[in-house]
């Protein structure tokens, strides 16, 4: 469970990004965070594992107060993984080495143990034939799937996605979304910032709609798309058609 209480984020007095966010992300559910660009979606998700430091407010992962200066963030990030829109792979490492690096350095697995697990994960995301490829040899969709395998290697309880398909063409987007769909309801909480309405509608359990730094509405996906409650959400959806 991730609980957010009275969260604010600003970059100086002139740039206020998040306003009094109060929300609880439940275990083993999939959330799609949607809304117009500049609404605070990516900032919120980056605050959840403290890649951005909130200006005010608290975040809890289970019973751990993540915003406590004494919190061991490295330990929290072993359980709260993140996949970025820009992939962030190590360019000098092959796909398998990208996946196994943290297994050896953080979890202390032997090369044989790490390689076995890494190959299984790359197979899982459809990249079993690419284990010896470097990032520059991979397509955008393959890079993102490799990044997902790397995040899964740490066996996270929560996986955060910051617009994972924004840099991809439609075909590659579908490749990545199929992987996300395969991870749905496997016991892991997924929180996905996305502009892909089909994913939000057909895969997510809940849709979180943000506008101007606030959570305007949250409901299960079916209800949100059939009958959004807020006027702003109705307007947003009408522009998506």
C-alpha positions, 0 to 999 in steps of 0.5 A, spaced: 500 500 500 502 507 498 498 512 502 499 519 500 497 525 505 497 532 504 502 532 498 504 539 495 510 540 490 513 546 488 519 549 484 519 556 487 513 560 489 512 561 481 511 554 479 506 550 483 505 543 481 501 539 486 496 541 491 494 537 497 494 530 494 491 525 498 490 518 496 491 511 497 493 506 492 491 499 494 495 492 494 495 488 487 491 493 483 493 497 477 492 504 476 492 509 470 493 516 472 491 520 466 490 527 464 492 533 460 499 534 459 502 539 465 497 536 470 502 533 475 502 526 473 509 525 472 511 529 478 506 525 483 509 518 480 516 521 481 514 523 488 512 516 490 519 513 490 522 520 492 525 521 485 522 528 486 522 531 494 515 533 496 515 540 498 510 538 503 506 532 506 507 525 507 508 518 503 507 511 506 509 505 503 506 500 508 508 502 514 514 506 512 514 513 512 518 514 505 518 522 506 522 521 513 529 524 512 531 517 516 528 513 511 533 508 507 530 510 500 535 504 497 531 499 501 524 502 499 526 502 492 528 495 492 520 494 493 518 500 489 521 499 482 520 504 476 520 504 469 521 511 465 519 513 458 526 514 456 528 507 458 535 509 462 538 503 460 546 502 460 548 503 453 555 499 454 551 493 457 548 487 453 540 486 455 542 481 459 547 485 463 542 490 464 537 486 467 542 482 472 546 488 474 542 489 480 541 482 482 548 481 483 550 488 486 544 489 490 541 482 491 548 479 491 546 473 486 552 469 483 553 470 476 550 464 474 544 465 478 543 472 476 543 470 468 538 464 469 533 469 472 535 475 467 534 470 461 527 468 464 525 475 465 527 477 458 523 471 455 517 473 459 517 480 456 519 477 449 526 478 448 529 471 449 532 472 442 536 479 444 540 477 451 546 479 447 544 485 444 546 492 446 541 498 447 543 501 440 541 495 437 534 494 440 528 498 437 524 503 442 519 497 444 525 492 445 528 497 450 522 499 454 521 491 455 528 490 457 527 496 462 521 492 464 525 486 465 530 490 469 525 492 474 521 486 475 528 483 477 528 486 483 521 482 485 518 489 487 511 489 490 509 496 486 511 498 479 511 505 477 511 507 470 512 514 467 509 514 460 512 508 458 510 508 451 510 516 450 516 515 445 514 509 441 510 508 435 503 505 435 506 498 433 511 498 439 506 501 443 502 495 443 508 491 444 509 494 451 502 494 453 501 487 451 507 486 457 503 490 462 497 487 460 501 480 462 503 483 469 496 485 471 493 482 477 499 478 478 500 480 485 503 486 484 501 494 484 502 497 478 501 505 477 501 507 470 502 514 468 499 514 461 496 517 455 493 510 452 486 510 453 485 503 451 490 501 456 486 505 462 479 503 459 481 495 459 487 493 463 487 498 469 482 497 475 482 504 477 483 511 473 485 517 477 484 523 473 488 529 474 488 536 472 492 542 474 496 539 480 490 536 483 486 529 483 479 531 480 476 524 480 478 516 481 473 511 480 473 504 477 475 504 470 468 502 467 465 507 471 470 513 469 469 511 462 461 510 462 460 516 466 465 521 469 463 525 475 467 531 474 465 536 469 473 537 467 473 529 466 467 529 462 470 535 457 477 531 457 474 524 455 470 528 450 476 531 447 479 524 446 474 521 442 
